[in-house]
């Protein structure tokens, strides 16, 4: 049976789930769509960073877009999966003109981007070295979001911009309901809402945070296809997850529970709640005695 630590994310399991780029390739359509919507939000901000970091760079698709948007910016990416980092490195190298690839081969400093396999909460970047920190659908995979936000603030320059997206609490709502008919194990990530994340941004020392949310609905003609796409999104990294396969009868109950949720058109819906956030790193305030003062907003009472 599940333990009291149902919500604990196993980081080694996250690394395993994202060890194969081919395994998650079928979900790229969602990440590309969310990236497009993030760029629309970025259009509203007058900002030209000299450097940028993609936290959770995956196979490098977002870095390629950011390189086109900010061609003069020094680029870097981190991901917890070595395979993702290697795939991103190959994609960025292939996108370079031949003369740039030649320079990169001769001079390591001319490489398209610095790519590291790293934990979001322990970045290799120096203090205040990043102008724009970008993260697309990655924050919810970490067990300590506040530690991640504090680390992101550390590496940002003064007045640097954080822009991120992540899943909200109604994501995979239909799947959560279906699994509830099968067993008591946690099968779907517990996810923070946008108000909680806004509070965390303030507590981590960011200023003028802006959070918004939208719900997307994916539609399937088959529960089997729905489950395949959910697996491609990542899977279940919870420490208290059920080990092993469901078994034939339990799997049949799961499929039936999804079938029972078909809409009037006969299709099975899957909700994706997407949270978007951006905030700036403020200049430190200095007291009369020369000490640096950081102000944190207390959490609003419920």
C-alpha positions as CSV (number, residue, x, y, z in Angstrom):
1,X,0.0,0.0,0.0
2,X,1.1,3.6,-0.5
3,X,3.2,5.2,2.3
4,X,2.5,8.6,3.9
5,X,5.1,10.1,1.4
6,X,2.8,9.7,-1.6
7,X,3.7,13.0,-3.0
8,X,7.5,12.5,-2.9
9,X,9.2,12.5,-6.3
10,X,12.0,10.1,-6.9
11,X,14.6,12.0,-8.8
12,X,16.4,8.8,-9.9
13,X,13.1,7.7,-11.4
14,X,12.7,11.0,-13.2
15,X,16.2,10.4,-14.7
16,X,15.1,6.9,-15.8
17,X,11.8,8.1,-17.3
18,X,13.6,10.6,-19.5
19,X,16.6,8.4,-20.4
20,X,15.3,7.8,-23.9
21,X,14.4,10.7,-26.2
22,X,12.6,8.3,-28.5
23,X,10.3,7.3,-25.6
24,X,8.9,10.8,-25.1
25,X,9.0,11.9,-28.8
26,X,5.3,11.4,-29.2
27,X,4.6,14.2,-26.7
28,X,6.7,16.8,-28.5
29,X,3.6,18.3,-30.0
30,X,2.5,19.5,-26.6
31,X,5.8,21.0,-25.6
32,X,6.1,22.8,-29.0
33,X,2.6,24.3,-28.5
34,X,3.4,25.4,-25.0
35,X,6.7,26.9,-26.2
36,X,4.8,28.8,-28.9
37,X,2.5,30.3,-26.3
38,X,5.4,31.2,-24.0
39,X,6.9,33.1,-26.9
40,X,3.7,35.0,-27.4
41,X,4.0,36.1,-23.8
42,X,7.6,37.0,-24.3
43,X,6.6,39.2,-27.2
44,X,4.9,41.5,-24.6
45,X,8.2,42.0,-22.6
46,X,10.9,44.4,-23.9
47,X,13.9,42.3,-23.2
48,X,17.2,41.5,-24.9
49,X,19.3,39.2,-22.8
50,X,23.0,38.8,-23.4
51,X,22.8,35.2,-22.1
52,X,20.1,32.6,-21.5
53,X,19.7,29.2,-19.8
54,X,17.1,26.6,-20.7
55,X,16.4,24.6,-17.5
56,X,15.1,21.3,-18.7
57,X,16.3,21.7,-22.3
58,X,15.3,18.2,-23.4
59,X,16.3,17.6,-27.0
60,X,17.1,21.2,-27.6
61,X,14.0,22.4,-29.5
62,X,13.5,25.4,-27.3
63,X,17.2,26.4,-27.5
64,X,16.9,26.4,-31.3
65,X,13.9,28.8,-31.1
66,X,15.6,31.0,-28.5
67,X,18.8,31.2,-30.6
68,X,16.7,32.6,-33.5
69,X,15.1,35.1,-31.2
70,X,18.3,36.2,-29.5
71,X,21.1,35.4,-31.9
72,X,23.7,37.5,-29.9
73,X,22.9,35.8,-26.6
74,X,25.3,33.2,-25.1
75,X,23.2,30.0,-24.7
76,X,23.3,27.3,-22.1
77,X,21.0,24.4,-21.3
78,X,20.7,21.8,-18.5
79,X,18.8,18.6,-18.2
80,X,18.8,15.8,-15.7
81,X,19.0,13.2,-18.5
82,X,22.4,12.6,-20.2
83,X,20.7,11.2,-23.3
84,X,18.6,14.4,-23.6
85,X,21.8,16.6,-23.3
86,X,23.6,14.5,-25.9
87,X,20.6,14.8,-28.3
88,X,20.3,18.5,-27.8
89,X,24.0,19.0,-28.4
90,X,23.7,17.1,-31.7
91,X,20.7,19.1,-32.7
92,X,22.3,22.5,-32.0
93,X,25.5,21.5,-33.8
94,X,23.6,20.3,-36.9
95,X,21.7,23.7,-36.9
96,X,24.9,25.7,-37.1
97,X,26.3,26.8,-40.5
98,X,29.3,24.8,-41.6
99,X,31.8,27.6,-40.8
100,X,30.5,27.8,-37.2
101,X,30.8,24.0,-36.8
102,X,34.3,24.2,-38.0
103,X,35.1,26.9,-35.5
104,X,33.4,24.9,-32.8
105,X,35.6,21.9,-33.7
106,X,38.7,24.1,-33.4
107,X,37.8,26.2,-30.4
108,X,35.6,24.8,-27.7
109,X,34.5,28.3,-26.7
110,X,32.8,28.7,-30.1
111,X,30.4,25.9,-29.5
112,X,26.7,26.6,-30.1
113,X,25.8,26.3,-26.4
114,X,27.0,25.1,-23.1
115,X,25.0,22.0,-22.2
116,X,25.2,20.2,-18.8
117,X,23.6,17.3,-17.2
118,X,22.6,18.8,-13.8
119,X,19.9,19.1,-11.1
120,X,17.8,22.2,-11.4
121,X,18.5,23.0,-7.8
122,X,22.3,22.7,-8.3
123,X,23.2,24.5,-11.4
124,X,26.8,24.8,-12.7
125,X,26.2,28.5,-13.7
126,X,27.9,31.2,-11.7
127,X,26.0,33.7,-9.5
128,X,24.4,36.4,-11.6
129,X,25.5,35.0,-15.0
130,X,22.2,34.5,-16.8
131,X,20.0,37.1,-18.4
132,X,17.0,35.0,-19.2
133,X,16.2,31.7,-17.5
134,X,13.6,29.7,-19.6
135,X,12.0,26.5,-18.5
136,X,9.2,24.7,-20.5
137,X,7.2,22.0,-18.7
138,X,10.0,21.0,-16.4
139,X,9.5,22.5,-12.9
140,X,6.8,20.0,-11.9
141,X,9.3,17.1,-12.2
142,X,11.4,18.3,-9.2
143,X,10.6,17.4,-5.6
144,X,11.8,20.7,-4.2
145,X,10.3,23.6,-6.3
146,X,11.3,26.3,-3.8
147,X,14.9,25.1,-3.8
148,X,14.8,25.3,-7.6
149,X,13.4,28.8,-7.7
150,X,16.0,30.0,-5.2
151,X,18.7,28.5,-7.4
152,X,17.2,30.0,-10.5
153,X,17.3,33.4,-8.7
154,X,20.9,32.9,-7.8
155,X,22.1,32.4,-11.3
156,X,20.0,35.3,-12.8
157,X,21.5,38.7,-13.3
158,X,20.0,41.7,-11.5
159,X,16.9,42.6,-13.6
160,X,17.2,39.2,-15.3
161,X,14.0,37.5,-16.4
162,X,12.6,34.1,-15.4
163,X,10.0,32.6,-17.8
164,X,8.6,29.2,-17.2
165,X,5.6,26.9,-17.7
166,X,4.6,23.8,-15.8
167,X,1.5,21.6,-15.3
168,X,-1.3,22.7,-13.0
169,X,-3.4,20.5,-10.6
170,X,-6.1,19.6,-13.1
171,X,-3.6,18.0,-15.5
172,X,-4.6,14.4,-16.3
173,X,-7.8,14.8,-14.2
174,X,-9.6,12.1,-16.2
175,X,-6.8,9.6,-15.7
176,X,-6.7,10.4,-12.0
177,X,-10.4,9.5,-11.7
178,X,-9.9,6.3,-13.7
179,X,-7.1,5.1,-11.6
180,X,-9.1,5.8,-8.4
181,X,-11.4,2.9,-9.5
182,X,-8.4,0.5,-9.7
183,X,-6.3,0.9,-6.5
184,X,-5.1,3.4,-3.9
185,X,-1.7,4.0,-5.3
186,X,-0.7,7.5,-6.6
187,X,-0.4,7.4,-10.4
188,X,-0.5,11.1,-11.3
189,X,1.8,13.8,-10.1
190,X,0.5,16.1,-7.3
191,X,0.8,19.6,-8.8
192,X,0.8,23.1,-7.3
193,X,-1.7,25.7,-8.4
194,X,-0.7,29.1,-9.8
195,X,-1.4,30.9,-6.5
196,X,1.0,28.7,-4.6
197,X,3.7,29.1,-7.3
198,X,3.2,32.9,-7.2
199,X,3.8,32.8,-3.4
200,X,6.9,30.7,-3.9
201,X,8.3,33.2,-6.4
202,X,7.9,36.0,-3.9
203,X,9.3,33.9,-1.1
204,X,12.3,33.1,-3.3
205,X,13.1,36.8,-3.8
206,X,11.6,37.5,-7.2
207,X,9.7,40.7,-8.0
208,X,6.6,41.5,-10.0
209,X,5.6,37.9,-10.6
210,X,2.9,37.3,-13.1
211,X,1.1,33.9,-13.2
212,X,-1.7,32.8,-15.5
213,X,-3.3,29.5,-16.4
214,X,-5.2,27.9,-19.3
215,X,-6.7,24.5,-19.8
216,X,-6.2,22.5,-23.0
217,X,-8.2,19.4,-23.9
218,X,-6.7,16.6,-25.8
219,X,-9.2,14.2,-27.4
220,X,-8.8,10.5,-28.2
221,X,-10.8,7.9,-29.9
222,X,-9.2,5.2,-27.8
223,X,-8.1,4.9,-24.1
224,X,-5.1,3.0,-25.4
225,X,-3.9,6.0,-27.3
226,X,-4.6,8.3,-24.3
227,X,-2.4,6.1,-22.1
228,X,0.4,6.0,-24.7
229,X,0.5,9.8,-24.8
230,X,0.5,10.0,-21.0
231,X,3.5,7.6,-21.0
232,X,5.2,9.8,-23.6
233,X,4.7,12.9,-21.3
234,X,7.0,11.2,-18.8
235,X,5.2,8.8,-16.6
236,X,5.0,8.3,-12.8
237,X,8.1,9.3,-10.8
238,X,6.4,9.1,-7.3
239,X,8.3,7.2,-4.7
240,X,5.0,5.5,-3.5
241,X,4.0,4.5,-7.0
242,X,2.8,0.9,-7.6
243,X,5.7,-1.3,-8.7
244,X,5.2,-3.6,-11.6
245,X,2.3,-3.9,-14.1
246,X,-1.3,-3.5,-13.1
247,X,-2.3,-7.0,-14.1
248,X,-4.8,-8.0,-16.7
249,X,-8.0,-7.4,-14.7
250,X,-6.9,-4.1,-13.2
251,X,-5.8,-2.9,-16.6
252,X,-9.2,-3.8,-18.0
253,X,-10.9,-1.8,-15.2
254,X,-8.7,1.2,-16.0
255,X,-9.7,1.0,-19.7
256,X,-13.4,0.7,-18.8
257,X,-13.2,3.7,-16.4
258,X,-11.7,5.8,-19.2
259,X,-14.3,4.5,-21.6
260,X,-17.0,5.5,-19.2
261,X,-15.9,9.1,-19.5
262,X,-16.5,9.4,-23.2
263,X,-18.2,12.7,-24.2
264,X,-21.2,13.2,-26.4
265,X,-19.1,12.8,-29.5
266,X,-17.8,9.4,-28.3
267,X,-14.3,10.6,-27.6
268,X,-12.2,10.4,-24.4
269,X,-10.9,13.8,-23.2
270,X,-7.7,14.4,-21.3
271,X,-7.3,17.8,-19.5
272,X,-3.9,19.5,-19.5
273,X,-3.8,22.5,-17.2
274,X,-0.8,24.7,-18.0
275,X,0.6,27.4,-15.7
276,X,2.7,30.2,-17.1
277,X,4.9,32.4,-15.0
278,X,7.4,35.2,-15.3
279,X,9.2,37.3,-12.8
280,X,12.3,39.5,-12.5
281,X,15.3,39.3,-10.1
282,X,15.3,42.7,-8.3
283,X,18.4,44.7,-7.4
284,X,19.4,44.0,-3.8
285,X,18.5,46.7,-1.3
286,X,21.2,47.9,1.0
287,X,20.6,49.1,4.6
288,X,22.4,52.1,6.1
289,X,24.9,49.7,7.7
290,X,25.8,48.3,4.3
291,X,24.1,45.0,4.8
292,X,22.1,43.6,1.9
293,X,18.3,43.4,2.6
294,X,16.1,40.9,0.8
295,X,12.4,41.3,1.3
296,X,10.1,38.3,1.3
297,X,6.3,38.4,1.1
298,X,4.6,36.1,3.7
299,X,2.1,33.6,2.4
300,X,-1.4,34.9,2.3
301,X,-3.7,33.3,4.9
302,X,-6.2,30.9,3.4
